[in-house]
Amino acid sequence: MSSRAWTIDSISHALPHPELRATFQREVSFTEVSKLPAILDRWVRFITDIEAGRDELERVRSYVHEHGRLPDGYDQETRESISQYEELKARIEAQRRQGHNAA
């Protein structure tokens, strides 16, 4: 996990999409205080995973710009990344629905 000093505000601002920020804010607002550390840790891990992926994205962008194609062997990695993204998207959507049903 990041050594950064995280606050609820900094976590919220680090999330790249308004829907993610809204989901985070709902979770923090409607979670029992005793369960907040686990929720906050999960969101910080999510953000650090996103930040870690930015370097790889920039490397691939540069390669594509220079060579006009994806790096060799990247297709398999892409399929795995898409699968992981789809799983994450499904979890976020389920949490969003859960938040709407609780309201």
C-alpha positions in Angstrom: 0.0 0.0 0.0 1.1 3.6 -0.6 3.1 5.5 2.0 1.0 8.5 1.2 -1.0 10.1 4.0 -4.5 9.3 2.8 -7.6 11.1 3.9 -11.2 10.6 2.8 -10.9 13.7 0.6 -7.6 12.6 -1.0 -9.0 9.1 -1.8 -12.0 10.7 -3.3 -10.0 13.1 -5.5 -7.6 10.3 -6.6 -10.5 8.3 -8.1 -10.6 8.8 -11.9 -14.3 8.8 -12.5 -17.3 10.7 -10.9 -19.2 7.4 -10.5 -16.3 5.9 -8.5 -16.1 8.9 -6.3 -19.9 8.7 -5.6 -19.7 5.0 -4.9 -16.8 5.6 -2.5 -18.6 8.5 -0.8 -21.7 6.3 -0.3 -19.7 3.4 1.1 -17.9 5.7 3.6 -21.1 7.5 4.6 -23.2 4.4 5.2 -20.7 2.0 6.7 -20.4 1.2 10.3 -17.5 3.0 11.9 -15.9 -0.3 12.9 -15.8 -1.4 9.3 -14.4 1.8 7.9 -10.7 0.8 8.0 -11.3 -2.2 5.8 -13.3 -0.1 3.3 -10.7 2.6 3.2 -7.8 0.1 2.8 -9.7 -1.5 -0.2 -10.1 1.9 -1.9 -6.5 2.9 -1.3 -5.4 -0.4 -2.8 -7.7 0.2 -5.8 -6.1 3.7 -6.4 -2.5 2.4 -6.0 -3.3 -0.4 -8.6 -4.6 2.2 -11.0 -1.5 4.4 -10.4 0.8 1.4 -11.0 -0.9 0.7 -14.3 -0.3 4.2 -15.6 3.4 3.5 -16.2 2.6 0.5 -18.3 -0.1 2.4 -20.2 2.4 5.1 -21.1 5.0 2.6 -22.1 2.5 0.9 -24.5 1.3 4.3 -25.8 4.9 5.3 -26.6 5.6 2.0 -28.3 2.4 2.2 -30.4 3.2 5.8 -31.4 6.7 4.8 -32.4 6.0 1.4 -34.1 2.3 1.7 -35.1 1.4 -1.5 -33.3 1.2 -3.2 -29.9 4.3 -4.7 -28.4 5.0 -8.3 -29.2 3.1 -10.7 -26.8 0.8 -7.9 -25.6 -2.4 -9.6 -26.9 -2.4 -12.2 -24.1 -1.7 -9.5 -21.5 -4.5 -7.5 -23.0 -7.0 -10.3 -22.7 -6.1 -10.8 -19.0 -6.3 -7.1 -18.3 -9.7 -6.9 -20.0 -10.9 -9.8 -17.9 -9.7 -8.1 -14.7 -11.3 -4.8 -15.8 -14.6 -6.5 -16.5 -14.5 -8.2 -13.0 -13.7 -4.9 -11.3 -16.5 -3.1 -13.3 -19.0 -5.8 -12.3 -18.0 -5.5 -8.6 -18.4 -1.7 -8.8 -21.8 -2.0 -10.5 -22.9 -4.6 -7.9 -21.8 -2.2 -5.1 -23.6 0.7 -6.8 -26.8 -1.4 -7.1 -26.4 -2.4 -3.5 -26.1 1.2 -2.4 -29.3 2.2 -4.4 -31.2 -0.7 -2.9 -30.2 0.3 0.7 -31.3 3.9 0.2 
